[in-house]
Amino acid sequence: MPNHAITAENLTYRYGDLLAVDHINFDVAEGEILGFLGPNGAGKTTTVKMLTGQMRPKEGKATLLGMDVTTQTEKVQAQIGVCFEIANLYEQMTGLENLKLFAQLFSVKNFDARALLDRVGLGERGKDRVEGYSKGMKQRLMVARALVNQPRILFLDEPTEGLDPVSAESIRNLILDEAKRGVTIFLTTHDMLEADKLCDRVAFIDRGKIAVLDTPHNLKQQYGKRRVKAQVTGHDGKLENREIRLDTDATATDLQKLFSAEKVITIHSEEASLEDIFIQITGRGLA
Amino acid sequence: MNWQTIPPLIGKDLKLFFRNRFYTFITLVALVAYIGVYYVMPDRVDEIIEVGLYAPSTAAEVAQMLEDDGISFQLFESEATLKQAILAKEIGSGLAFPENLVQDVMAGAKPTVDIYVPSDVDQDTQEAMQVIVEAMSLTLTGRALKIDTNEVTLGRDMAGQQIPPRDRMLPLFAIIVLMFETMGLASLLAEEVQAGTIRALLISPLGTRELFLAKGIVSVSMVLFQTVVLMTAVGAMKYEPLIILTTLFLGALLVTGIGFLMGAVGKDMLSVMAWGVLAVILLGIPSFGVVFPGTMTGWAKLIPSYYLVDTVHQVVNFGAGWSQISHNLLSLLVWDVALLFLGATVLKRKFA
């Protein structure tokens, strides 16, 4: 049985009469990347706030690395790194100064800010004030700041939201590097493709409840409809679309018929996306 | 309490304060300006009333006789030149006596004496001019009032030792310096909340206690440093420096509490400034009682800065010692505790 880095037991939070997080239960194994997916207002951020000690649960309990977040908040916070969705850096300070400040707060000995900046591709801009950074650079600095204390658990809230492809890819690589190092990653995102690429398991949260939690592969197996899409030339010479389900008894016959009876121009297989599955399960999209 | 987290926070706040060009500039300019204004203002109180006089028959003699009573006369050759001088603000007010004043009075007639005052003259000066006319008439006609007068001074007799305007302004300057620095602190707090950096801080091994302590140390140090510079530059520290230092320290704590409150209610630098101006006006009210004696009644004691202002005023201008101002310092301390507690509580709720 794997050691659990994160355990949520009946975790609940209410804003007045509104039940934002409704008795959710889940575990995250050490070194695992868990994607926490859901639309705005589903309860993602509130869950993260409870897990990181920013909010006390109204009911239930969160345990990180065996420590109760509510009663051992400071000890827990010393072991985690959090990257917020919105850049919250000291803009009047340089990138180096921002990292050094947090290294001092975490009492990190022999902290090499330059090396960390190099890892996120900001080595050359370390001495510049953050106010002059682009959005992607700020986001990379945020990720670097979350890594200052060499956390065992990393919480990332929409780390690639609105970034250019290069910056987004650099952050994704960083996440994978950290996971290889054994860091547990709790990734909150809207981006289903990103979740699919990075996460070992994904949890769909909707209206404060976890609708489903499994590996992307299993979810696709269970909920997805694999199919082949082809473009063929019709009798009048115009292009027509053909679609064949892959998991039926007639699949082989249908494919054979397609190639023998029609002139196939293009053909490709198509898997169900996590977004399709999310809609199928929750009945609504992520927007 | 995680003491290790406090020095880096203090360093960070000082760095951010001095990197805010507006606050750095305003801090330096204001300090220099207050010291400059202090030295530009009169360092003595002029108790002589200067009056223009046109009295063709016996002017010089009468003027000479009355000048000992705190009145200085400037003689004019004609009524027209007197009026011109008043209009040109060369002299505050003037009197024009008729040519045959003595003869008319002796003959039982009722001559008219013209009193010239500018349109913006205050009631006290108008009344003083009436009194001067009566005194001059009595002197000129030789008829004295058959009464004795007995002047009784209530409270501290300040005759001959009036407080110069610039020393009356000192408590006001101190309040303004205190509040301006506090606006800087409040602004830093509001910006922490606005920019969300407070969330990043509070997710580190740093608690709200450490955060408030670090912010408080920065605020008190900055405020104390500047007010001490101001008081030293204007020579106020030569009177009971320990009392002044203690008072300023308690004042710095007071405005830090107010700064916490402003930081909690302010959303950004602009709203902090708006709240700050309101606070400066409110806290400045007791100092107006020092600048304009008699304008303040007992209700001023409800304003926490009263105890700061009164202590500085009593020590600098009247040489008061510990025994005379200890009740003020105690009241100030009570206000400090109340406002710091309130400010920290409100701020904590905002951070939560």
Interface residues (C-beta under 8 A of the other chain):
Chain A: T52 G53 Q54 E74 Q77 A78 I80 V82 F84 I86 N88 L89 Y90 E91 Q92 M93 E97 L101 F102 Q104 L105 F106 S107 R145 N149
Chain B: N2 Q4 T5 P7 P8 L9 K12 K15 L16 R19 N20 A195 G196 T197 R199 A200 L201 L202 I203 S204 P205 L206 G207
